[in-house]
């Protein structure tokens, strides 16, 4: 980090690496919404960065800072605390040019919220606007220098944070508590000088969100930056909220079928110890699975010890107890497995284990010790349940015919079983019989029930297509509850029914789109002929009422399966006039001797529409605003698709008239009266003519890329003539005193 400090003396602000991860997990099992795309960071230039600082409202805009789903987005950073001790900027180094960053200038903690906006929608000056973009975020923060010069803060227990990923080789101290008034904060603390090593930081995963938060403390111009994640999952571990609280392990107990391996997911009932000694069950995390260590019991041998790094230490994950079997723990699944030796009967000696939380600080041994649970005991008991299943085939094999099943369920174990019921693996099996209780029995004298449970299965078309002699093998198991509420399941039991020979044939005819809409254009038909039985047919051929007999229609021998044939038909004038082509195909065939007769296949009819594009436009003139030069006439237009195909890029055209608007698409039968308008200013030529004439044409593009034009729609708007009269009076000179004055009046 020393190198960064020298380079960043002139840079204002800095931030730590982030990546938006498409978790898509979102509980995909059931109700999860579609997952968001992942945010990927872009290289930035200084010109991509701008900031606004006004007291506690410090914020920065990073233009085109990343992409979500292939589209550029802006990042807006807003600091809620520690604004005077931290700055935002674009940081550059040889490894990663141009990344958003935070640079520390004091010891105050900063909490920064990062907003993801559509590019160009946020106004930094007014702190307004911004169209939010949701993304999956997975961010790396590294280069936390120390000792204790830089700290990273994450609200681990608050959405949208999912987990914090730590390198297994990391030696950074980790704490959990309250920071700057915020509870349940994960802290990663710099312990020495780093230069971008992955082990010097952490990665944070945020679920689908448009804003994410982080905090940090950094002094002496030390920086952290937002960047894409890079840790390998196999070389790191993930910390969730429960991983940072005090761990509490609870005893485990399981009954299992005698002589079989048993796996217990021992962390499923474990959790955290809360204030006052209260206990809370927590979901099992990958980190907790990776911290379990077995306690070596008396008489054990061949211990398996693995090294988990400096922070987690060594752990025992397996050993053998002579005369009983082998215990093995799996870090990835969290399963503890007991594999009994051949012939072992009874229950093995219980074993113990511990697990840890994510607290770590090699400077404080007491803190590390507080991060380990007490010992929990694992006990395995071997009860037993057994099942025998038998089947009776139907009298006639047909779709819907029933196979019936009976079940004999036994309890040869030392525990009574309640809620005993049957589960069948084959879809479509209907089981009858309410759950029962079976008293404890023994291997020599088991408790038996063979009247309560029955089942049926209705044969399907898919079943009957299987070759004669094919077996329908149906498997079921019995289960029951042991006295401590655990579920015990029997070994599977199967019953078999053999299918006889069956005959069946079907045809399905489909048509492609016509090559055009005039006589002589073609339609390609596809004929799917299927042997729906389970015997080979001969003499298979197709008959079509329009195509007649074609060589391709003679299929001949057809084993179980599908044969596809194509044929081309030329349109006639009658087809074009009708606007469609409808024809029917049939298929015939012969089953082998000794097989059931072939039922008559159903004909298949295909109806194909012929594309007939058409377009109509109606032009309507409004009342002129006057009858003088420059007065205006407003025109409206109604466009209708009179054909049977969708038209695109519909426009209007009239010489001498500027028409505003464009209709991008018009489906068959649809009309539009709002997209187009035009205004005409009256000219002297219009006045001399005494009217305004014009005709408009609509045009659009059909699916085959040809332009379709309408008939013209004409309008003629009469203009009223306006007359004009002037009067001018003049006086002459009087000829003599007393004479009359004559005033000629001229008019025009």
Secondary structure, 3 states (H helix, E strand, C coil): CHHHHHHHHHCCCCCCCCCECCCCCCCCCCCCCCCCCEEEECCCCHHHEEEECCCCCEEEEEEEEEEECCEEEEEEEEECCCHHHEEEEEECCCCCCCEEEEEECCCCCEEEEEEEEECCCEECCCCEECCECCEEEEEEECCCECCCCEEEEEECCCCCEEEEEEECCCCCEEEEEEECCEEEEEEEECCECCCCCHHHCEEEEEEEECEEEEEEEECCCCEEECEECCCCHHHEEEECHHHHCCEECCCEEEECCCCCCEEEECCCCCEEECHHHCEEECCCCHHHHCCCEEECCCCEEEEEEEECCCCCCEEEEEEEECCCEEEEECCCCCEEEEEECCCCCCCCCCEEEECECCCECCCCHHHHHHCECCCEEEEEECCCCEEEEEEECCCCCCCCCEEEEEEEEEECCCCCEEEEEEEECCCCEEEECCCEEECCCCCCCCEEECCCCEEEEECCHHHHCCCCCCEEEEEEEEEEECCCCCEEECCCEEEEEECCCCCCCEEEEEECCCCCCCCCCEEEEEEEEEECCCCCEEEEEEEECCCECCHHHEEEEECCEEEEEEEEEECCHHHHHHCEEEEEEEEEEEECCCCCCCCCCCCEEEEEECCCCCEEEEEEECCCCCCCCCCEEEEEEEEEECCCCCEEEEEEEECCECEECCEEEECCCCEECCCCEEEEECCHHHHHHCEEEEEEEEEEECCCCCEEECCCEEEEEECCCCCCCCEEECCCCCCCCCCCCCCCEEEC
